[in-house]
Amino acid sequence: MILNSLEFPEHDLEPPTMILSVPQCTSDSGEYNPVQEQGELSWCVHPDGTANHESLTRGSVQCSRNGTMLGKRSLGPVCPYSDKRPLVCTDQCMAAICHAHPDALCIMDVCDSCKPSFYK
């Protein structure tokens, strides 16, 4: 169920990126919060913390406790210039190294199989 979908020209949107982050847990039970967010992206996770990649949305999502997406409010396509399926990036930056700049920030491209890139 789509709660609200706003139309934006595709040329106004850049493909989003993700940084390495720890999944958020609920404060009362210590379970993974079924909705995870980073920047303008949100997605559902299953009870074991694994991502429901089909729920990745540029905007907000509503999720059941078992990780099923119940609804979303989309701000536009996740991958506006690509027909690739976006992925929730997890730990691709853990093994990536920028030898020239070891303190560079590693980001992952959700529209390119979570390919890591570095920015100083």
C-alpha positions as CSV (number, residue, x, y, z in Angstrom):
1,M,0.0,0.0,0.0
2,I,1.5,3.4,-1.0
3,L,0.5,6.1,1.5
4,N,1.7,9.0,-0.6
5,S,3.9,9.3,-3.7
6,L,5.3,12.6,-4.8
7,E,6.3,13.1,-8.4
8,F,9.8,14.6,-8.9
9,P,11.6,15.0,-12.3
10,E,14.2,12.2,-12.4
11,H,16.9,14.6,-13.4
12,D,16.6,16.4,-10.0
13,L,17.5,13.3,-8.0
14,E,21.0,11.9,-7.4
15,P,21.5,8.2,-6.6
16,P,21.7,7.9,-2.8
17,T,24.7,6.4,-0.9
18,M,25.0,4.7,2.4
19,I,27.7,4.7,5.1
20,L,28.5,1.8,7.4
21,S,26.1,2.0,10.4
22,V,24.9,-0.2,13.2
23,P,21.2,-1.3,12.9
24,Q,18.9,0.4,15.5
25,C,17.2,-1.6,18.2
26,T,14.1,-0.9,20.2
27,S,14.8,0.4,23.7
28,D,12.3,-1.8,25.5
29,S,13.0,-5.3,24.1
30,G,16.4,-4.9,22.5
31,E,15.0,-6.3,19.2
32,Y,15.9,-4.7,15.9
33,N,13.6,-1.8,15.1
34,P,11.6,-3.0,12.0
35,V,12.2,0.3,10.3
36,Q,15.8,1.4,9.7
37,E,16.7,4.8,8.2
38,Q,19.8,6.5,6.9
39,G,19.5,10.0,5.3
40,E,16.5,10.0,3.0
41,L,16.4,6.2,2.8
42,S,14.4,3.8,4.9
43,W,13.7,0.1,4.8
44,C,12.3,-2.8,6.7
45,V,14.3,-5.5,8.5
46,H,13.4,-9.0,9.6
47,P,13.5,-10.0,13.3
48,D,17.1,-11.2,12.8
49,G,18.2,-7.8,11.5
50,T,18.5,-8.8,7.8
51,A,17.3,-6.2,5.4
52,N,14.2,-6.6,3.2
53,H,15.8,-5.2,0.1
54,E,12.5,-4.8,-1.7
55,S,11.4,-2.3,0.9
56,L,14.3,0.2,0.3
57,T,12.6,3.5,-0.3
58,R,13.7,7.1,-0.8
59,G,11.3,8.4,1.8
60,S,9.6,6.6,4.7
61,V,8.2,3.1,5.2
62,Q,5.9,1.3,7.6
63,C,6.9,-2.2,8.5
64,S,5.4,-5.1,10.4
65,R,7.4,-6.7,13.2
66,N,8.4,-9.6,10.8
67,G,10.0,-7.2,8.2
68,T,7.1,-7.0,5.7
69,M,6.6,-3.5,4.2
70,L,3.0,-2.4,5.0
71,G,3.2,1.0,3.3
72,K,5.5,3.7,2.1
73,R,5.8,7.4,1.3
74,S,8.1,7.7,-1.6
75,L,10.0,10.9,-2.5
76,G,11.0,9.4,-5.9
77,P,12.9,6.5,-7.3
78,V,15.9,5.2,-5.4
79,C,17.9,4.7,-8.6
80,P,16.7,7.5,-10.9
81,Y,19.2,6.9,-13.7
82,S,19.4,3.1,-13.6
83,D,17.3,0.0,-14.1
84,K,19.4,-1.7,-11.4
85,R,17.6,-3.0,-8.3
86,P,18.7,-1.0,-5.3
87,L,20.2,-2.9,-2.3
88,V,20.4,-2.0,1.3
89,C,24.2,-1.8,1.9
90,T,25.6,-3.4,5.0
91,D,29.2,-4.2,5.5
92,Q,30.9,-3.7,2.1
93,C,33.1,-0.9,3.6
94,M,34.5,-3.2,6.3
95,A,36.8,-4.9,3.8
96,A,37.4,-1.8,1.5
97,I,40.6,0.1,2.0
98,C,41.8,3.4,0.4
99,H,45.6,3.0,0.7
100,A,46.3,6.6,-0.5
101,H,44.0,8.1,2.1
102,P,43.4,5.7,5.0
103,D,41.2,8.2,6.9
104,A,38.8,8.7,3.9
105,L,35.1,8.1,4.3
106,C,33.8,5.0,2.7
107,I,30.4,5.2,1.1
108,M,28.4,2.5,-0.7
109,D,26.3,3.0,-3.8
110,V,22.9,1.4,-3.4
111,C,22.3,1.6,-7.1
112,D,25.6,-0.2,-8.0
113,S,25.6,-3.4,-5.9
114,C,26.8,-1.4,-2.9
115,K,30.1,-0.7,-4.6
116,P,32.4,1.2,-2.1
117,S,33.9,4.6,-2.9
118,F,36.1,6.9,-0.8
119,Y,35.8,10.6,-0.1
120,K,38.3,12.7,1.9
